[in-house]
Amino acid sequence: MKSFSDEILMAYADGELDEVTRRAVEEAMNKDAALARRVAQHKAMRNDVFAAFAPVAEEAVPPRLAQPLRQATVVSLDSVRARREAEQQAARKATRGRRWSWPEWGALAAMLMVGVMAGHYGVGMLPVDQGETVASREGVLVAQGRLATALDQQLAGSGGPVRIGTSFLAQDNSYCRSFTTAQEMSGLACKQGGAWKVQLAVQSQGKSQQGEYRQAAAEMPTQVLDAIDQRIAGQPLDAKAEQEAVQRKWQR
Amino acid sequence: MMDNDSALHEEIATLLPRLRRFARTLAWHREDADDLVQLSVERAILHSSSYQPGTRLDSWLFRIIKNAWIDEVRSRTRRSELFAPEEEGEHVGDDFAEAHQQRMAVQKAVSLLSEEHRLVVGLVLVEGLPYKEAAEVLEIPVGTLTSRLARARTALQEMLSEQARTV
């Protein structure tokens, strides 16, 4: 019987052999159980090594890695701005009525808000944990429950029902963070007077890509990015600055 | 030019999870691996004109990571800290813990391979590159890649059965 080197058996297990050699190995495997076992071992090793590192690809990507890919495209600030404004115009047209800004709506009681949204989106699309994430307090919308906890404790880019996009110091010297809830509501909240005041919230457009890689900033609606631009003083916080802010409970 | 660049950057962004995974096969520590990815992404942006459209973007990035690893990052990581004590199987019992332990054992074995063995294992077994593609990333002949891969697997096998005996 023809004997095969370990390298050939390995290449067979990896699907790397040409047709002729592949057939020859298969024929030999049928007759020789020991040979078949060695091939199985190569396959098992490949599976084990892949499985050992597979979870890494499921982790949330730290924002510092995605950051340069977003910033480096700024070749000329003016052209970028012009393009963004054009995009925003288009987005506004497309999402007319889908946008609501909390200052405008803030005066409405939460119940009415839910009613309006239910009418607008259909009950099926209504963020079911609305009451759990946002509450109206003296006419101002304040994050609570899961959203408040995430804003207080979660670092940008980390996973969970609520994802935090960018954290930054605003021109009014308060900390602000963009977020996306499990119901695909994205927005911006700023820590003012001991509470996370929701500045703006937008229902993200349609299709959720469950299980697929998503990048918090890439999926942020333009309105939220716009709101960040209007408020930000300097650069977004890096992981270290975020940690320090968490420890100080986001108070200056 | 700008639009080409931003399209490329977009594509690189979608590959970040895989770049991190590949980097983790080289550098054990998450922070070290992410430093490696960050440096490589910055280099990729800087040298984006050297990417040839139509070729595999992942391979191009893997090569940048490999070079960055060999040139700079490797020397800064501390092998003595490869395994913090709490990272070695502290949970025993249910299936989840067992699977976790198995993964840790394999990761540990990979981390103990030689540099060149870790590179071939990362490219072929973890990232699933065909031999030819992996050989091009490493700038070595396919024959060399094949024999390295075979030796790396043998070494892993030995380490893992060794571990199984001592546990």
Interface residues (C-beta under 8 A of the other chain):
Chain A: D6 E7 M10 A11 D14 E16 Q41 H42 M45 R46 D48 V49 F50 A51 A52 F53 A54 P55 V56 A57 E58 E59 V61 P62 R64 L65 A66 P68 L69 R70 A72 T73 V75 S76 S79 Y213 Q215 A218
Chain B: M1 M2 D5 S6 H9 E10 I12 A13 T14 L16 P17 R18 R20 R21 R24 T25 D34 V37 Q38 V41 E42 I45 Q102 R103 M104 V106 Q107 V110 V121 V124 L125 V126 G128 P130 Y131 T146 S147 L149 A150 R153 T154 L156 Q157 L160
